[in-house]
């Protein structure tokens, strides 16, 4: 929800509690965006997100393993 603070350590604890998800499957980084780039048919433009990587205006958090 809007206005909620993202806590990378709390997210890491959530991932660790998932019995079917090992640490190798965890994301290394989490990008928190208010909106995602979309096409005219509302599909997410993933190639733009990949191209931006960590060089973006959105906050990016490293997830400790």
N, CA, C and O atoms as a GROMACS GRO file, in nm:
protein
  260
    1UNK      N    1   0.082  -0.121   0.000
    1UNK     CA    2   0.000   0.000   0.000
    1UNK      C    3   0.085   0.126   0.000
    1UNK      O    4   0.197   0.126   0.051
    2UNK      N    5   0.032   0.231  -0.056
    2UNK     CA    6   0.105   0.357  -0.063
    2UNK      C    7   0.133   0.409   0.077
    2UNK      O    8   0.048   0.401   0.166
    3UNK      N    9   0.252   0.462   0.096
    3UNK     CA   10   0.289   0.514   0.226
    3UNK      C   11   0.353   0.411   0.318
    3UNK      O   12   0.397   0.444   0.427
    4UNK      N   13   0.357   0.286   0.274
    4UNK     CA   14   0.418   0.180   0.354
    4UNK      C   15   0.567   0.179   0.328
    4UNK      O   16   0.610   0.183   0.212
    5UNK      N   17   0.646   0.172   0.432
    5UNK     CA   18   0.791   0.166   0.417
    5UNK      C   19   0.834   0.022   0.388
    5UNK      O   20   0.783  -0.072   0.449
    6UNK      N   21   0.927   0.008   0.294
    6UNK     CA   22   0.981  -0.124   0.262
    6UNK      C   23   1.101  -0.150   0.351
    6UNK      O   24   1.191  -0.066   0.360
    7UNK      N   25   1.102  -0.264   0.416
    7UNK     CA   26   1.212  -0.302   0.504
    7UNK      C   27   1.281  -0.425   0.444
    7UNK      O   28   1.224  -0.534   0.446
    8UNK      N   29   1.403  -0.410   0.389
    8UNK     CA   30   1.470  -0.523   0.325
    8UNK      C   31   1.497  -0.639   0.420
    8UNK      O   32   1.493  -0.754   0.378
    9UNK      N   33   1.524  -0.612   0.547
    9UNK     CA   34   1.551  -0.719   0.642
    9UNK      C   35   1.422  -0.796   0.672
    9UNK      O   36   1.424  -0.919   0.681
   10UNK      N   37   1.312  -0.725   0.686
   10UNK     CA   38   1.183  -0.791   0.708
   10UNK      C   39   1.144  -0.875   0.586
   10UNK      O   40   1.091  -0.986   0.600
   11UNK      N   41   1.171  -0.823   0.466
   11UNK     CA   42   1.144  -0.898   0.344
   11UNK      C   43   1.231  -1.023   0.338
   11UNK      O   44   1.186  -1.129   0.296
   12UNK      N   45   1.358  -1.009   0.379
   12UNK     CA   46   1.448  -1.124   0.382
   12UNK      C   47   1.396  -1.230   0.479
   12UNK      O   48   1.401  -1.350   0.449
   13UNK      N   49   1.347  -1.187   0.593
   13UNK     CA   50   1.289  -1.281   0.690
   13UNK      C   51   1.167  -1.352   0.632
   13UNK      O   52   1.147  -1.471   0.656
   14UNK      N   53   1.087  -1.279   0.557
   14UNK     CA   54   0.972  -1.339   0.490
   14UNK      C   55   1.018  -1.446   0.391
   14UNK      O   56   0.962  -1.555   0.388
   15UNK      N   57   1.120  -1.414   0.311
   15UNK     CA   58   1.173  -1.512   0.215
   15UNK      C   59   1.228  -1.634   0.286
   15UNK      O   60   1.206  -1.747   0.242
   16UNK      N   61   1.298  -1.614   0.396
   16UNK     CA   62   1.357  -1.725   0.471
   16UNK      C   63   1.250  -1.817   0.529
   16UNK      O   64   1.275  -1.936   0.549
   17UNK      N   65   1.132  -1.764   0.555
   17UNK     CA   66   1.023  -1.844   0.612
   17UNK      C   67   0.952  -1.930   0.508
   17UNK      O   68   0.870  -2.015   0.543
   18UNK      N   69   0.982  -1.909   0.380
   18UNK     CA   70   0.918  -1.986   0.273
   18UNK      C   71   0.992  -2.118   0.256
   18UNK      O   72   1.106  -2.120   0.209
   19UNK      N   73   0.928  -2.227   0.296
   19UNK     CA   74   0.993  -2.359   0.293
   19UNK      C   75   1.030  -2.403   0.151
   19UNK      O   76   1.125  -2.479   0.133
   20UNK      N   77   0.956  -2.356   0.052
   20UNK     CA   78   0.979  -2.400  -0.085
   20UNK      C   79   1.068  -2.304  -0.165
   20UNK      O   80   1.075  -2.314  -0.288
   21UNK      N   81   1.134  -2.210  -0.097
   21UNK     CA   82   1.215  -2.109  -0.165
   21UNK      C   83   1.352  -2.100  -0.098
   21UNK      O   84   1.364  -2.049   0.013
   22UNK      N   85   1.454  -2.150  -0.167
   22UNK     CA   86   1.589  -2.147  -0.112
   22UNK      C   87   1.655  -2.012  -0.135
   22UNK      O   88   1.611  -1.936  -0.221
   23UNK      N   89   1.761  -1.980  -0.060
   23UNK     CA   90   1.830  -1.851  -0.074
   23UNK      C   91   1.880  -1.822  -0.215
   23UNK      O   92   1.889  -1.706  -0.254
   24UNK      N   93   1.914  -1.926  -0.291
   24UNK     CA   94   1.960  -1.903  -0.428
   24UNK      C   95   1.849  -1.848  -0.517
   24UNK      O   96   1.877  -1.790  -0.622
   25UNK      N   97   1.725  -1.864  -0.476
   25UNK     CA   98   1.611  -1.817  -0.554
   25UNK      C   99   1.564  -1.678  -0.512
   25UNK      O  100   1.474  -1.622  -0.575
   26UNK      N  101   1.622  -1.622  -0.408
   26UNK     CA  102   1.582  -1.490  -0.361
   26UNK      C  103   1.631  -1.384  -0.458
   26UNK      O  104   1.735  -1.401  -0.521
   27UNK      N  105   1.558  -1.273  -0.469
   27UNK     CA  106   1.609  -1.163  -0.551
   27UNK      C  107   1.727  -1.097  -0.481
   27UNK      O  108   1.731  -1.088  -0.358
   28UNK      N  109   1.824  -1.052  -0.559
   28UNK     CA  110   1.938  -0.981  -0.501
   28UNK      C  111   1.900  -0.837  -0.469
   28UNK      O  112   1.952  -0.778  -0.373
   29UNK      N  113   1.810  -0.780  -0.549
   29UNK     CA  114   1.765  -0.642  -0.532
   29UNK      C  115   1.615  -0.635  -0.550
   29UNK      O  116   1.556  -0.714  -0.624
   30UNK      N  117   1.553  -0.539  -0.482
   30UNK     CA  118   1.410  -0.512  -0.500
   30UNK      C  119   1.395  -0.364  -0.532
   30UNK      O  120   1.445  -0.277  -0.460
   31UNK      N  121   1.327  -0.338  -0.641
   31UNK     CA  122   1.299  -0.201  -0.684
   31UNK      C  123   1.154  -0.169  -0.646
   31UNK      O  124   1.063  -0.243  -0.683
   32UNK      N  125   1.134  -0.060  -0.574
   32UNK     CA  126   1.000  -0.020  -0.533
   32UNK      C  127   0.956   0.096  -0.624
   32UNK      O  128   1.009   0.206  -0.616
   33UNK      N  129   0.857   0.068  -0.708
   33UNK     CA  130   0.810   0.167  -0.806
   33UNK      C  131   0.663   0.198  -0.783
   33UNK      O  132   0.584   0.111  -0.747
   34UNK      N  133   0.627   0.323  -0.806
   34UNK     CA  134   0.486   0.361  -0.794
   34UNK      C  135   0.407   0.318  -0.917
   34UNK      O  136   0.286   0.299  -0.910
   35UNK      N  137   0.476   0.303  -1.030
   35UNK     CA  138   0.412   0.258  -1.154
   35UNK      C  139   0.516   0.188  -1.240
   35UNK      O  140   0.635   0.217  -1.229
   36UNK      N  141   0.471   0.098  -1.324
   36UNK     CA  142   0.559   0.027  -1.416
   36UNK      C  143   0.530   0.070  -1.559
   36UNK      O  144   0.415   0.101  -1.591
   37UNK      N  145   0.633   0.072  -1.645
   37UNK     CA  146   0.608   0.110  -1.785
   37UNK      C  147   0.521   0.005  -1.853
   37UNK      O  148   0.545  -0.115  -1.840
   38UNK      N  149   0.421   0.051  -1.927
   38UNK     CA  150   0.327  -0.041  -1.991
   38UNK      C  151   0.306  -0.005  -2.138
   38UNK      O  152   0.327   0.108  -2.180
   39UNK      N  153   0.264  -0.106  -2.214
   39UNK     CA  154   0.229  -0.087  -2.355
   39UNK      C  155   0.085  -0.036  -2.364
   39UNK      O  156   0.018  -0.020  -2.262
   40UNK      N  157   0.038  -0.013  -2.487
   40UNK     CA  158  -0.100   0.030  -2.507
   40UNK      C  159  -0.199  -0.077  -2.464
   40UNK      O  160  -0.315  -0.047  -2.434
   41UNK      N  161  -0.154  -0.203  -2.460
   41UNK     CA  162  -0.242  -0.314  -2.417
   41UNK      C  163  -0.215  -0.352  -2.271
   41UNK      O  164  -0.254  -0.460  -2.226
   42UNK      N  165  -0.149  -0.263  -2.198
   42UNK     CA  166  -0.128  -0.275  -2.053
   42UNK      C  167  -0.032  -0.387  -2.012
   42UNK      O  168  -0.033  -0.429  -1.896
   43UNK      N  169   0.050  -0.434  -2.105
   43UNK     CA  170   0.153  -0.531  -2.068
   43UNK      C  171   0.274  -0.455  -2.013
   43UNK      O  172   0.307  -0.346  -2.062
   44UNK      N  173   0.339  -0.511  -1.913
   44UNK     CA  174   0.458  -0.447  -1.855
   44UNK      C  175   0.574  -0.458  -1.953
   44UNK      O  176   0.599  -0.565  -2.008
   45UNK      N  177   0.644  -0.348  -1.974
   45UNK     CA  178   0.759  -0.345  -2.065
   45UNK      C  179   0.882  -0.388  -1.985
   45UNK      O  180   0.954  -0.305  -1.929
   46UNK      N  181   0.905  -0.519  -1.980
   46UNK     CA  182   1.013  -0.574  -1.897
   46UNK      C  183   1.150  -0.538  -1.950
   46UNK      O  184   1.245  -0.524  -1.873
   47UNK      N  185   1.163  -0.525  -2.082
   47UNK     CA  186   1.295  -0.493  -2.139
   47UNK      C  187   1.343  -0.356  -2.093
   47UNK      O  188   1.463  -0.335  -2.076
   48UNK      N  189   1.251  -0.262  -2.071
   48UNK     CA  190   1.290  -0.130  -2.022
   48UNK      C  191   1.337  -0.140  -1.876
   48UNK      O  192   1.436  -0.076  -1.838
   49UNK      N  193   1.267  -0.219  -1.797
   49UNK     CA  194   1.309  -0.239  -1.658
   49UNK      C  195   1.446  -0.304  -1.652
   49UNK      O  196   1.530  -0.266  -1.570
   50UNK      N  197   1.469  -0.403  -1.737
   50UNK     CA  198   1.599  -0.471  -1.741
   50UNK      C  199   1.709  -0.376  -1.784
   50UNK      O  200   1.820  -0.380  -1.730
   51UNK      N  201   1.680  -0.291  -1.882
   51UNK     CA  202   1.780  -0.197  -1.932
   51UNK      C  203   1.818  -0.094  -1.825
   51UNK      O  204   1.934  -0.055  -1.813
   52UNK      N  205   1.720  -0.050  -1.747
   52UNK     CA  206   1.747   0.048  -1.642
   52UNK      C  207   1.826  -0.014  -1.527
   52UNK      O  208   1.910   0.051  -1.466
   53UNK      N  209   1.798  -0.140  -1.497
   53UNK     CA  210   1.864  -0.212  -1.387
   53UNK      C  211   1.863  -0.129  -1.260
   53UNK      O  212   1.756  -0.092  -1.211
   54UNK      N  213   1.979  -0.099  -1.205
   54UNK     CA  214   1.989  -0.022  -1.081
   54UNK      C  215   1.996   0.128  -1.105
   54UNK      O  216   1.991   0.207  -1.010
   55UNK      N  217   2.009   0.169  -1.232
   55UNK     CA  218   2.021   0.310  -1.267
   55UNK      C  219   1.881   0.367  -1.294
   55UNK      O  220   1.843   0.387  -1.409
   56UNK      N  221   1.807   0.393  -1.187
   56UNK     CA  222   1.670   0.442  -1.200
   56UNK      C  223   1.641   0.542  -1.088
   56UNK      O  224   1.718   0.556  -0.994
   57UNK      N  225   1.527   0.611  -1.101
   57UNK     CA  226   1.488   0.709  -0.999
   57UNK      C  227   1.417   0.645  -0.880
   57UNK      O  228   1.404   0.708  -0.775
   58UNK      N  229   1.371   0.521  -0.897
   58UNK     CA  230   1.301   0.451  -0.789
   58UNK      C  231   1.399   0.401  -0.684
   58UNK      O  232   1.515   0.376  -0.715
   59UNK      N  233   1.354   0.387  -0.559
   59UNK     CA  234   1.442   0.329  -0.458
   59UNK      C  235   1.469   0.180  -0.486
   59UNK      O  236   1.377   0.105  -0.518
   60UNK      N  237   1.593   0.140  -0.473
   60UNK     CA  238   1.635   0.001  -0.495
   60UNK      C  239   1.703  -0.047  -0.367
   60UNK      O  240   1.791   0.020  -0.313
   61UNK      N  241   1.660  -0.164  -0.320
   61UNK     CA  242   1.713  -0.219  -0.196
   61UNK      C  243   1.786  -0.349  -0.223
   61UNK      O  244   1.738  -0.434  -0.298
   62UNK      N  245   1.904  -0.365  -0.163
   62UNK     CA  246   1.975  -0.492  -0.171
   62UNK      C  247   1.918  -0.584  -0.063
   62UNK      O  248   1.899  -0.542   0.051
   63UNK      N  249   1.892  -0.708  -0.101
   63UNK     CA  250   1.835  -0.805  -0.007
   63UNK      C  251   1.948  -0.890   0.048
   63UNK      O  252   2.011  -0.965  -0.026
   64UNK      N  253   1.975  -0.879   0.179
   64UNK     CA  254   2.084  -0.959   0.238
   64UNK      C  255   2.050  -1.107   0.236
   64UNK      O  256   1.935  -1.146   0.254
   65UNK      N  257   2.152  -1.189   0.214
   65UNK     CA  258   2.131  -1.335   0.211
   65UNK      C  259   2.186  -1.398   0.335
   65UNK      O  260   2.177  -1.520   0.351
   0.00000   0.00000   0.00000
